[in-house]
Amino acid sequence: RIMASLEDGKGAGEKAALVDKEYDNKASQSSFLYSLSLGTAHVTSSVLFVLIVMWMYKYNGQDSKMQGFSWDKDNKLLFNYHPVYMTAGFGVCMTQAILSYSMPLGKIVNKSFHAIWHIAAWVFIGFGLQAAFRFHDEHNIKNMYSAHSWTGIFAVTLYAMLSLAGLVFITPESVVPRAKRAAIVPIHRFLGLATFAFGAASIAMGVLEKMTFNGTAALKQSEYRITNAAIVILWIWAMAVPAAVVLRPRK
């Protein structure tokens, strides 16, 4: 009986060791995938922005008269700010805001960066919307006439809801108790990822719409190549950011 008990104990110990090893392997794999998705999200958001800037500055319409930027009245180059600013808002700033909690700087510092990046995103989105609506008004073009327009406005509306929900986390606990804050966290995260998804979709639809207006896709020249590269980068970015959120280790 004593020998049997010892053997049973040894067997249980070996099983526990195997379980621990398997857990460590899975944790290591998860950590690698998190680091990969995090790095990919940061890099692709920046590359996407650079490609959109280059498109508007040097390749738009395969026509030098359509390339560049101007905030002057009745200048057609005004619209070129729209894709650049909207990509800066949804593509760069919102990505940094979502991933700010991945920094090893402490909760208060990370929360501060989270808020700063969201504020920066609103600044760029505001200027981006102004560029589009002002351009339309100055050239007698109707507003909100396409699926891209409505998808973009819906993304902005979701972002407004997200921002309002975020105000809860900077109010004193005497006003919003900790229990209520905890209940709002899942809603805040859902709105954040939903806004991100619609923002990414709107950027892709905007690239398609602009290329359709320019009528240069069939030529398969420089504009065709840079916009297709931007879309491929957008796909990778749109997968990497949610992956980094899902895989982020939480205490």
N, C-alpha and C positions, 0 to 999 in steps of 0.2 A: 504493500500500500504506500509506504514511504517513497519507494522508487517510482511508483506510478505518479504520485503527487509531484515529485521532482521533475519527471518527464513532462507532465502537463504544464507545470510552471515554466519549464524551458521553452516548450512549444508556444505558450502564450506570449512569452517574452520575444521570441523570434517573429511572431505575427505582428506584435506591436512595433518592432523595429522596422519590419517591412512596410507597415502602414505609415510610419513616420518618414521613411525614405521616400515613399510614393508622394506623400504630402509635400515634402521638401522639393521634389522634382517638379511637381505641378506649380508650386509657389515660384520656383525659379523660372519656369516657362512663362508664367503670368507676368512676372517682373520684366522679362525680356520683351514680351509683346507690348507691355505698357510703355516701356522706354522707346520702343520702335515707333509706336503710334504717336507718342508725344512729340518725338523729334520730327516725325513726318508731318504732323499737323503744323508745327511752327514753321518748317521750311516751306511747305507747299502754300501756306497762306501768303508768305512773303513773295514767293515766285509768281503766284497768281496775280498779285498786285502789280509787280514789275511788268509782267506781260501785258496787262491791261493798259498801263501807262505807255508802254512802248507802242502798242497798237494805236492809241489815240494820237500819240505824238508824231509817229513816223510812218504808219502803214494804213491809216484809216482811209477807206475808199480808193486806195491806190492813186490818190490825187493830192498833191501838195497843198492845194487850196482848202482841203478838208482836214488837214493835219495840224496839230498844235492846240493851243488853248487861248481863250480871251474871255474876259468878263465884261467887255464893252457891250453897250446896248446895240441891238440889231446885228450882232456878229454871230455867224453860224458856228463859230468855234466854241461858243458858250456851251453847247450841248456836250462837248467832249469831256467836260468836267463831271458830267452825270455818272458815267460808268466808273470813272476813276474814284470819285468820292464814295459812291455806294459800295464799291469793292473794298475801299479803305475801311468803311464803317462795318459792314457785315463780314468781310473777308479777313481783315487784319485785326481790327480792334475787338470785335466780338470773339474772335478766336482766342486772343490773349486774355480777355475777360473770363471766358469759360475755363481756360487752362491755368488761371492765376493761382488756384489752390494747389497746383502741383509743385509750386516753389517751396523749398525748405526754409521759409522765413518766418514761420509762426502765423497763427490764425489772424491776428490783428493786422499785420503787414499784408498778408495775402488778401484779406478782405478789402483793405484800402486800395490795393492794385486792381482788384476786381471792380470796385466802384469807379476808379479813375479811367480804366479802359472803357467801361460802359458810357461814361460821360463823353469821352473822346469819340466813341462810335456815334453818339447822338449828334455831335458837332458835324462830323463828316456826312451823316445821313441828311441832316438839315440842309447843308449846302448842296448836296447831291439832288435832293428834291427841288430845291429852289432853281437849280440850273435847268432841270427838265421842264418845270412848269413855266419858268420865265421864257425859255426858248420857244415853247409852244405858243405862249401868248404873243410874243413879239413877231412870230411868223404865221399867225392865224392858223395854228394847228390845234385840233381838239385834244383835250386832255382825257386820260383814262379810256383809251380806245382799243386796248389790246389785252390779251391774257397776261402778258408780262406786266402791264401797268397794274392790273388788279392783284396779281400775285405779290408784286412788290408792296403795294399799299397794305395788303393783308399781313405781310411780314412786318411792316412798320407798326401796324396796329397791335400785333402780338407782342412786339418789342415794347410798346407803351404799357401794355398790361404787365409784362415782365418787370418793367422798371417800377411801376406802382407797387407790385407785390414785393419788390426788393426794398422799398422804403420801410417795410415792416421791421427789417433787420437792423435799422439804424435808429429806431425809436426806443426810448427808455423801456425797461422791463416793467415799469409801473404802468405803462400804457398798454403794451402788448406782452403778456406773460410768456415765459419760456416755453410752456406747453403749447401755446397757440403758435409760436414761432416754429416749433418742431413740426406741427401739423401742416404749416405752409411750405416747408422746405421741399417736399416732393412736388408740389404744384409749381414752385419756382423753378425747379430743375426741369420739369416737363415743358414749361413755357420756354425755357432757355433753349432746349434742344429743338422744340417745334419752330421757334423763331429762326434758329440757325438753319434748319432744313428748308424753310420757305425762302430764306435769304439766299441760300445756295441755288435753289431752283430758279429764283428770280434773276440771279446773275446769269445762269445758263440761258434762260429764255431771252434775256436782254442781248446777249451776244448773238443769238440766232436772229432776233428781230433786226438788229443793227446791220448784220451781214446781208439780210434779205433786202433792206433798204438800199444798201450800197451796191448790191447786184454784182459782186466781184467773186463770189464763191466758185462759179463755173470756171473762172480763169486759173484757179489753183496756183496763185502766185504768193507773194509774201504775206498779204493780209489773211489769205486762206490758211497758211501754215501757222501763223502766230495765234490766230483765234482757235484753231484746232488744238494747238499745244495748250492753250489756256483752259480749254474744256477738259482735256485729259488730266491736267493738274487739278482742276476743280473736282473731278470725280474722286481722285485720291484724297484730296483735302477733306471732302465731304464725308468720307469714310473714316479718316484718321481721327478727326476731332471727337465724334461720338465714341469711337473705340478707346480713346484716351480717357474719356469720362467714365466709361463702364469699367475699364481695367484699373483705374486709379486705386491704389491701396487705401483703405479707410480703417481708422482705428475704432 
